[in-house]
Amino acid sequence: MKARPTKITKLDKLDNFGNTTFIIEFDDNTKGFYTSKNPEQNKFIVGNVADFEIEVKQGSKGPYNKITVAAPAFMKGGQKPPIEPRIQMISFAAAYTKDLVVAGKFGMQDFEKEFNRIYSVMIAKI
């Protein structure tokens, strides 16, 4: 959802995790609770359009709206941006090289030389 906050009320009591809770009212008559680790939250500013999501929760006093900042598009549905294969190969080659050092196949002084050898072989396969 997108709307402009019209009123933000900071509650005095912290939650069980030490977070500050705010009641946020929007220009589309949506209202709910937003929790922030930062007692001076800056995700919602009166008058600025905010992209947020609402989840209806059941509390001891009945249902209420829990407001969260909308996740970036690439994060929705558990998706992550694709990682460039060459970057992955750097990590893999370093891990493999470390394993060979730990196994005693060569000394730490040869780490860079062996890393470059393993990385070159891996990149040639892409």
Backbone as a chain_set.jsonl record, in Angstrom:
{"seq": "MKARPTKITKLDKLDNFGNTTFIIEFDDNTKGFYTSKNPEQNKFIVGNVADFEIEVKQGSKGPYNKITVAAPAFMKGGQKPPIEPRIQMISFAAAYTKDLVVAGKFGMQDFEKEFNRIYSVMIAKI", "coords": {"N": [[0.838, -1.177, 0.0], [0.311, 2.312, -0.51], [0.457, 5.411, 1.031], [0.009, 8.606, 2.688], [1.37, 9.435, 5.799], [-0.535, 10.997, 8.314], [-0.599, 11.476, 10.971], [1.553, 10.683, 13.624], [2.051, 8.862, 16.461], [4.036, 8.415, 19.216], [4.478, 5.794, 21.439], [4.994, 5.492, 24.964], [5.822, 3.205, 26.384], [8.115, 0.534, 26.042], [8.337, -2.418, 23.949], [8.543, -6.016, 24.619], [11.019, -6.572, 23.548], [12.485, -4.328, 23.647], [11.835, -2.461, 21.743], [10.438, 0.476, 20.202], [7.087, 1.533, 19.943], [4.822, 2.861, 17.572], [1.863, 4.64, 16.762], [0.391, 4.921, 13.744], [-1.299, 6.988, 11.539], [-2.908, 7.245, 8.431], [-3.548, 9.105, 5.358], [-5.503, 7.778, 3.949], [-7.27, 6.823, 5.732], [-6.332, 4.554, 6.973], [-5.003, 2.905, 9.789], [-2.619, 1.959, 12.242], [-0.23, -0.063, 14.117], [3.226, 0.455, 14.367], [6.39, -0.894, 14.826], [9.638, -0.107, 15.945], [13.189, -0.418, 16.121], [14.625, 1.819, 16.42], [14.169, 4.556, 18.412], [13.561, 6.996, 17.385], [12.209, 6.745, 14.88], [12.492, 6.782, 11.272], [11.21, 5.932, 9.037], [8.6, 6.457, 8.461], [7.18, 9.483, 7.739], [5.357, 12.339, 8.472], [3.279, 13.502, 5.941], [4.905, 12.605, 3.835], [4.854, 10.27, 1.18], [4.449, 6.88, 1.895], [5.524, 3.535, 1.493], [4.085, 0.658, 2.429], [3.083, -2.281, 4.322], [0.238, -4.015, 5.587], [-0.755, -6.075, 8.215], [-3.24, -7.935, 9.666], [-3.592, -8.549, 13.0], [-4.288, -10.578, 15.914], [-5.006, -9.438, 19.026], [-5.004, -9.192, 22.662], [-7.04, -7.445, 23.17], [-8.577, -7.591, 20.952], [-8.72, -7.498, 17.273], [-6.008, -5.919, 15.478], [-4.12, -3.619, 13.417], [-0.988, -4.345, 12.096], [1.741, -2.6, 11.053], [4.196, -2.686, 8.558], [7.256, -1.817, 6.93], [7.285, -1.806, 3.446], [8.787, -4.443, 1.684], [11.639, -4.383, -0.506], [11.162, -4.909, -4.039], [12.696, -7.101, -5.028], [12.919, -8.707, -2.809], [10.501, -9.747, -2.121], [8.485, -12.608, -1.687], [10.542, -14.256, -0.984], [12.563, -14.159, -2.835], [15.829, -13.456, -4.041], [18.224, -11.128, -5.326], [19.956, -12.135, -8.288], [23.195, -13.644, -8.011], [26.275, -12.764, -9.309], [28.062, -15.126, -11.169], [30.937, -15.186, -11.165], [31.615, -13.876, -8.832], [30.605, -15.645, -6.955], [32.336, -17.765, -7.455], [34.758, -16.804, -6.469], [34.35, -16.916, -3.717], [33.884, -19.686, -3.37], [36.322, -20.769, -4.327], [38.136, -19.705, -2.481], [37.24, -20.954, -0.139], [37.67, -23.662, -0.759], [40.444, -23.641, -1.078], [41.256, -22.935, 1.512], [40.385, -25.243, 2.848], [42.202, -27.105, 1.808], [44.595, -26.142, 2.863], [44.126, -26.529, 5.593], [43.955, -29.286, 5.578], [46.565, -29.893, 5.217], [47.766, -30.106, 2.718], [49.232, -28.128, 1.456], [51.144, -25.227, 2.486], [50.224, -22.194, 4.306], [51.573, -20.078, 3.152], [51.388, -20.592, 0.48], [48.841, -20.041, -0.201], [47.663, -17.927, -1.846], [48.676, -18.517, -4.421], [47.634, -21.127, -4.858], [44.918, -20.574, -4.575], [44.492, -18.896, -6.819], [45.001, -20.755, -8.848], [42.93, -22.675, -8.465], [40.664, -21.013, -8.749], [40.974, -20.117, -11.4], [40.612, -22.498, -12.835], [37.949, -23.038, -12.168], [36.57, -20.783, -13.243], [37.088, -21.153, -15.931], [35.328, -23.112, -16.552], [32.873, -21.954, -16.72]], "CA": [[0.0, 0.0, 0.0], [0.996, 3.599, -0.451], [-0.355, 6.488, 1.584], [0.782, 9.6, 3.436], [1.041, 9.532, 7.22], [-1.079, 12.292, 8.739], [-0.332, 11.611, 12.4], [2.385, 9.621, 14.185], [2.079, 8.97, 17.917], [5.037, 7.543, 19.828], [4.055, 5.28, 22.738], [6.064, 5.574, 25.959], [6.264, 1.89, 26.862], [8.825, -0.311, 25.074], [7.838, -3.797, 23.91], [9.385, -6.995, 25.313], [12.323, -6.648, 22.903], [13.106, -3.006, 23.75], [11.477, -1.66, 20.577], [9.467, 1.552, 20.392], [5.889, 1.36, 19.126], [4.19, 4.091, 17.092], [0.552, 4.525, 16.109], [0.488, 5.721, 12.515], [-2.569, 7.22, 10.832], [-2.643, 7.64, 7.055], [-4.579, 9.916, 4.706], [-6.564, 6.924, 3.395], [-7.982, 6.352, 6.933], [-5.695, 3.367, 7.53], [-4.363, 3.195, 11.066], [-2.049, 0.75, 12.8], [0.942, 0.007, 14.977], [4.529, 0.219, 13.739], [7.419, -1.082, 15.841], [10.961, 0.228, 15.429], [14.314, -0.484, 17.053], [15.059, 3.201, 16.564], [13.123, 5.325, 19.08], [13.256, 8.165, 16.549], [12.051, 6.118, 13.575], [12.477, 7.691, 10.133], [10.603, 5.256, 7.885], [7.322, 7.117, 8.209], [7.262, 10.913, 8.019], [4.081, 12.987, 8.169], [3.238, 14.195, 4.662], [5.661, 11.899, 2.788], [4.247, 9.008, 0.774], [5.142, 5.714, 2.435], [5.177, 2.231, 0.936], [4.005, -0.188, 3.616], [2.176, -3.428, 4.288], [-0.564, -4.155, 6.804], [-1.127, -7.433, 8.584], [-4.199, -7.907, 10.762], [-3.191, -9.452, 14.08], [-5.267, -10.726, 16.982], [-4.441, -9.108, 20.322], [-5.858, -9.484, 23.815], [-8.19, -6.534, 23.119], [-9.208, -7.729, 19.645], [-7.834, -7.37, 16.114], [-5.34, -4.638, 15.246], [-3.283, -3.588, 12.21], [0.456, -4.244, 12.273], [2.308, -1.946, 9.88], [5.61, -2.926, 8.287], [7.767, -1.167, 5.727], [7.23, -2.732, 2.311], [10.085, -4.98, 1.274], [11.963, -4.097, -1.903], [10.565, -5.874, -4.958], [13.473, -8.326, -5.176], [12.863, -9.493, -1.59], [9.18, -10.338, -1.958], [8.375, -14.013, -2.037], [11.776, -14.962, -0.667], [13.516, -14.092, -3.932], [16.983, -12.593, -3.86], [18.799, -10.791, -6.627], [20.93, -13.145, -8.71], [24.595, -13.356, -7.717], [27.119, -12.943, -10.48], [28.807, -16.367, -10.958], [32.358, -14.977, -10.87], [31.699, -13.533, -7.406], [30.43, -16.912, -6.242], [33.536, -18.578, -7.626], [35.786, -16.294, -5.55], [34.043, -17.482, -2.396], [34.099, -21.137, -3.417], [37.751, -21.047, -4.474], [38.788, -19.399, -1.2], [36.858, -22.0, 0.817], [38.369, -24.892, -1.137], [41.863, -23.435, -0.785], [41.388, -23.021, 2.97], [40.255, -26.656, 3.211], [43.452, -27.785, 1.457], [45.59, -25.719, 3.852], [43.793, -27.221, 6.844], [44.259, -30.709, 5.381], [48.015, -30.061, 5.151], [48.217, -30.354, 1.343], [50.252, -27.102, 1.235], [51.201, -24.26, 3.586], [49.506, -20.919, 4.16], [52.358, -19.216, 2.27], [51.001, -20.903, -0.901], [47.391, -19.833, -0.328], [47.297, -17.112, -3.006], [49.008, -19.261, -5.645], [46.661, -22.217, -5.009], [43.615, -19.946, -4.808], [44.448, -18.474, -8.229], [44.918, -21.962, -9.673], [41.561, -23.234, -8.345], [39.723, -20.023, -9.319], [41.14, -20.145, -12.864], [39.978, -23.731, -13.324], [36.495, -22.89, -12.02], [36.083, -19.784, -14.19], [37.192, -21.72, -17.273], [34.185, -24.008, -16.744], [31.614, -21.19, -16.893]], "C": [[0.881, 1.239, 0.0], [0.009, 4.629, 0.053], [0.562, 7.442, 2.331], [0.394, 9.559, 4.905], [0.531, 10.938, 7.541], [-0.804, 12.542, 10.217], [0.49, 10.411, 12.859], [2.485, 9.86, 15.688], [3.058, 7.937, 18.469], [4.523, 7.111, 21.198], [5.25, 5.251, 23.686], [6.649, 4.223, 26.325], [6.938, 1.107, 25.725], [8.215, -1.705, 25.081], [8.831, -4.72, 24.612], [10.807, -7.09, 24.743], [13.051, -5.301, 22.924], [12.825, -2.105, 22.565], [10.438, -0.608, 20.945], [8.294, 1.329, 19.445], [5.295, 2.73, 18.804], [2.808, 3.747, 16.558], [0.627, 5.465, 14.912], [-0.879, 5.778, 11.85], [-2.237, 7.78, 9.453], [-3.819, 8.409, 6.466], [-5.688, 9.089, 4.055], [-7.39, 6.269, 4.519], [-7.459, 5.023, 7.476], [-4.987, 3.797, 8.805], [-3.789, 1.895, 11.605], [-0.822, 1.026, 13.639], [2.188, -0.338, 14.178], [5.563, 0.139, 14.852], [8.785, -0.859, 15.219], [12.017, 0.058, 16.516], [14.806, 0.924, 17.369], [13.941, 4.007, 17.224], [12.749, 6.604, 18.338], [13.104, 7.693, 15.11], [11.984, 7.157, 12.459], [11.89, 7.047, 8.879], [9.295, 5.914, 7.477], [7.438, 8.565, 8.663], [5.947, 11.543, 7.577], [4.208, 13.763, 6.862], [3.981, 13.511, 3.53], [4.986, 10.576, 2.461], [5.106, 7.853, 1.284], [4.623, 4.459, 1.752], [5.221, 1.246, 2.095], [3.04, -1.344, 3.394], [1.451, -3.486, 5.62], [-0.917, -5.62, 6.986], [-2.083, -7.32, 9.771], [-3.805, -8.983, 11.763], [-4.309, -9.518, 15.113], [-4.563, -10.469, 18.309], [-5.417, -9.435, 21.436], [-7.112, -8.607, 23.828], [-8.89, -6.578, 21.761], [-8.225, -7.53, 18.516], [-7.217, -5.966, 16.017], [-4.484, -4.761, 13.992], [-1.821, -3.431, 12.587], [1.014, -3.7, 10.964], [3.784, -2.318, 9.767], [5.996, -2.179, 7.019], [7.751, -2.195, 4.609], [8.639, -3.166, 1.927], [10.362, -4.574, -0.163], [11.457, -5.223, -2.795], [11.351, -7.176, -5.046], [13.404, -9.211, -3.946], [11.515, -10.203, -1.429], [9.175, -11.784, -2.401], [9.658, -14.788, -1.805], [12.818, -14.915, -1.771], [14.643, -13.134, -3.591], [17.532, -12.247, -5.234], [19.84, -11.843, -7.015], [22.36, -12.693, -8.4], [25.414, -13.679, -8.959], [28.02, -14.158, -10.248], [30.274, -16.174, -10.606], [32.558, -14.608, -9.4], [31.525, -14.785, -6.566], [31.695, -17.759, -6.307], [34.671, -18.106, -6.719], [35.585, -16.92, -4.177], [34.323, -18.978, -2.353], [35.589, -21.474, -3.461], [38.492, -20.769, -3.163], [38.48, -20.486, -0.174], [37.59, -23.309, 0.502], [39.856, -24.796, -0.801], [42.119, -23.545, 0.711], [41.32, -24.472, 3.423], [41.547, -27.426, 2.917], [44.584, -27.4, 2.414], [45.366, -26.467, 5.156], [44.141, -28.703, 6.748], [45.762, -30.962, 5.258], [48.543, -30.328, 3.756], [49.265, -29.332, 0.894], [50.145, -26.087, 2.37], [50.449, -22.973, 3.261], [50.253, -19.97, 3.218], [51.994, -19.434, 0.8], [49.519, -20.639, -1.171], [47.029, -19.086, -1.605], [47.542, -17.848, -4.318], [47.973, -20.362, -5.904], [45.245, -21.679, -5.245], [43.477, -19.576, -6.28], [44.319, -19.669, -9.164], [43.497, -22.526, -9.658], [40.544, -22.314, -8.999], [39.795, -20.053, -10.842], [40.461, -21.362, -13.47], [38.459, -23.582, -13.271], [35.916, -21.927, -13.05], [36.115, -20.324, -15.616], [35.999, -22.614, -17.585], [32.871, -23.266, -16.972], [31.333, -20.968, -18.358]], "O": [[2.029, 1.216, 0.445], [-1.123, 4.718, -0.423], [1.729, 7.141, 2.579], [-0.79, 9.64, 5.23], [1.098, 11.935, 7.094], [-0.78, 13.69, 10.663], [0.172, 9.268, 12.532], [2.939, 10.913, 16.134], [2.921, 6.739, 18.221], [4.171, 7.952, 22.025], [6.381, 5.014, 23.263], [7.854, 4.113, 26.553], [6.418, 1.023, 24.612], [7.645, -2.135, 26.084], [9.843, -4.26, 25.14], [11.698, -7.634, 25.395], [14.101, -5.147, 22.3], [13.498, -1.089, 22.389], [9.66, -0.785, 21.883], [8.487, 0.977, 18.281], [5.268, 3.63, 19.643], [2.61, 2.684, 15.97], [0.895, 6.658, 15.059], [-1.527, 4.755, 11.629], [-1.397, 8.669, 9.316], [-4.931, 8.377, 6.993], [-6.71, 9.644, 3.651], [-8.108, 5.295, 4.29], [-8.085, 4.429, 8.354], [-4.444, 4.898, 8.894], [-4.399, 0.837, 11.447], [-0.425, 2.173, 13.848], [2.203, -1.301, 13.411], [5.607, 1.006, 15.724], [9.071, -1.343, 14.124], [11.771, 0.355, 17.685], [15.335, 1.183, 18.45], [12.861, 4.13, 16.646], [11.729, 7.223, 18.64], [13.794, 8.186, 14.218], [11.489, 8.266, 12.659], [12.06, 7.57, 7.777], [8.929, 5.928, 6.302], [7.754, 8.842, 9.82], [5.479, 11.316, 6.461], [5.12, 14.573, 6.692], [3.715, 13.804, 2.364], [4.589, 9.84, 3.365], [6.326, 7.849, 1.124], [3.431, 4.338, 1.469], [6.281, 1.023, 2.68], [2.29, -1.379, 2.418], [1.978, -3.063, 6.649], [-1.321, -6.308, 6.048], [-1.76, -6.676, 10.769], [-3.699, -10.162, 11.426], [-5.164, -8.636, 15.181], [-3.636, -11.191, 18.677], [-6.527, -9.902, 21.181], [-8.126, -8.976, 24.422], [-9.702, -5.707, 21.452], [-7.024, -7.407, 18.755], [-7.823, -4.972, 16.418], [-4.161, -5.865, 13.556], [-1.452, -2.503, 13.307], [0.786, -4.271, 9.898], [4.525, -2.272, 10.748], [5.162, -1.941, 6.146], [8.164, -3.337, 4.811], [9.559, -2.351, 1.856], [9.433, -4.432, -0.958], [11.339, -6.365, -2.351], [10.753, -8.249, -5.131], [13.796, -10.376, -4.022], [11.414, -11.166, -0.669], [9.808, -12.133, -3.398], [9.843, -15.865, -2.371], [13.858, -15.564, -1.66], [14.428, -12.12, -2.928], [17.328, -12.988, -6.196], [20.53, -12.379, -6.147], [22.688, -11.512, -8.513], [25.256, -14.735, -9.572], [28.689, -14.219, -9.216], [30.808, -16.944, -9.808], [33.56, -14.989, -8.794], [32.224, -14.967, -5.569], [32.076, -18.395, -5.324], [35.463, -18.922, -6.249], [36.534, -17.395, -3.555], [34.932, -19.474, -1.405], [36.061, -22.346, -2.732], [39.383, -21.53, -2.785], [39.364, -20.895, 0.578], [38.074, -23.983, 1.411], [40.453, -25.75, -0.301], [43.087, -24.177, 1.133], [42.097, -24.894, 4.279], [41.939, -28.3, 3.69], [45.433, -28.23, 2.74], [46.312, -26.979, 5.754], [44.575, -29.306, 7.73], [46.191, -32.114, 5.202], [49.692, -30.748, 3.623], [50.097, -29.638, 0.041], [49.171, -26.089, 3.123], [50.092, -22.704, 2.114], [49.626, -19.143, 2.556], [52.255, -18.57, -0.037], [49.006, -20.973, -2.239], [46.184, -19.549, -2.371], [46.708, -17.806, -5.223], [47.492, -20.515, -7.027], [44.473, -22.252, -6.015], [42.473, -19.898, -6.916], [43.605, -19.601, -10.164], [42.928, -22.818, -10.71], [39.66, -22.776, -9.721], [38.757, -20.017, -11.503], [39.806, -21.259, -14.508], [37.761, -23.954, -14.215], [34.889, -22.217, -13.663], [35.253, -19.981, -16.424], [35.69, -22.85, -18.753], [31.873, -23.869, -17.368], [30.328, -20.35, -18.707]]}, "num_chains": 1, "name": "protein.A"}
